[in-house]
Amino acid sequence: MAVSKQKKVELLQELVDLFARQKSVVFTEYKGIGVHPMSDLRRKLRKADAECKVGKKTLMRLAAKKNGIADIGDEMMSGQVAATFVYNDGFGAFKALYNFSKENEKLKILGGIMNGELVSADVIKKYAMIPSRDELLAKMLGSLMSPLSGFARALKAIGEKLATAK
């Protein structure tokens, strides 16, 4: 079904607004994914302060150009493409996309835009594997507590040996 010129102008304006608000964008190929799995992915992305949009590739390229982003190459625009717009600095959306792509081979991460620069799919996947802020804080706290708890156990052991000494 052909899209009217007025509808294309509206879609372009919506994409321009999305590109203006984003901190990063991830392009994925979603061919063959059913409605229910895609809805599940969108729900996970909303929790990560991100939004998945499907649109014409030419309109995505135009919207990116209007926001000063370099020309998006063909490697990021192959097949049926969806753009995930990430609105915060966290990598929760990257993790959600990466984990979904591991569960469902039909979703392929093609690349993205970070800080106005085009990045490959490998960069997106590397960022997705970085532990979350809470995980990093827990590891740091564990590292800080380890010497103290070891010292406390050593003092306790000395006290127990003195108490049981004959």
N, C-alpha and C positions, 0 to 999 in steps of 0.2 A: 504494500500500500504506500503510495507516494505521500510525502509530507509537504504540506503547503508552505509557501514562502514565509508567511506570518508565523507559523509554528516553528520553523527553523530559526527565525530571528529570536523568538522567545527562548528556545533551547540554547542558542548561542549566548544570550544574555545571562541565562542561569549558569552556564558553564564558566563564563567570564567571572561571575560573582564567586563561584566555587574556587576557581584558580586564585582569585584575589585573597580569599580567606585562608587558604591552606598553608600549613607549615611544610608538608610534603605530600607527594602523590605517588601511588603505586599503580602501575598498569598490569592487568592480568588478562589472560585469555580464559574464557569461561565456557567454551563450546561443549555442549552435551551435559551440562549440569542442570538438574531438575529444579523445579520451583521451590520445593521444601528445603533442600540443602542450601540453595541460594538465600532463602529467607533466614535460615539459621545463621549463615555467614553474616548477613546484614545486621542481625540482632547482636552478634558478637562484636561487630565493628562499631555499632552505636555505643556499646558499653566502653569501648576504647576511644570515644570521641572522634569517630571517623564515619565517613559516609561513602557508600559505593554507588556510582552512577554509571549507567550504560548510555551511550550516545554514539552518534556518527563520528567516525575517526576524523573526518575533515573538520567538523565543528570543534572537536577537542583540540586539534592543532591550531585552529584560528583563535580559540579562547586562550590557549597557552601563549601564542604570539602577542595577543593584546595585553597580556600581563608581563611581557618582557622576558619570557622563557624561550630559550633557543629552540630551533626546529626539532620536533620529536621525530626520531628516526623510524624507519620501517620496521626495525627489529622490535620496537616497543609497540608497534601498531599492526601486528599480524593476527589474523583471525578475528573472532568476535571479542572485542576489547571492552573491558570495564575499567573505570578509573576509581580508585579509592582515595578520597581526599581526607588527609589526616589534619586535624585542627589543633593538636597539642604537640608538645615536644617529646612526649613519651613514645615508646616503641611498642605499645600494646597492640596497635593495629597491624604492625609488621608481624608480630607473633601470631595474631589471629589468622592472618592470611597464610603465613608459613605453615602453621599447624593444620589448617584446613587443606592446604595443597598436599600435605603428607597423607592425610586421610582420604582425599579425593584427587586422584591423579589427573582429572579433567581440568582442574584449575592450575594454570601455569603462570608463575610470576615472570613478567617480561622485562621489568625494569621500573624506573621511577624518576622522580624529581625531588631533590633535597637541596634546600637553600638556593633554589633557582638553577641548580646544575643537574644535568642528566646523569643518572647513575645506572649501573647494570643490575641485573637480577641477583648476581652474587653479592653485591653490596647490601641489597635489601635483606637477603638471607643471613648475612653476617650480623646485621643489626638485630634481626629477629632472634638470634641465638644468644644475645646478651641477656644476662639475668635481669629481672626486674629490680626496681629501686628497693623494694622491700626485701628481696632475696639478698641483695648486696649489703644492705644494712644489717641483716641477720648474720651474715657471714663475718662482717666486720666486728659486730658485737661479740660473736663467738670467739674470734681471734683475740679480742681485748680481754675477754673473761678467762681464756684458757690458762695464762700464766698465774692469775690470781687463784683460780680453783685448784691448780696444781700445788701452789704454795700452801693453801688451806689444807689440802689432803696430807701434805708432808708434815705440817704442824700437828695435825690430828694423829698421825701415825706415831710421831715422837711422844705425844702425850699418852697414847695407848701403851707404848712400850715401857714408859716410865711407870705407869700404873700397874702393869703386870710384871715388873721386874722383881726378882726375889733377892 
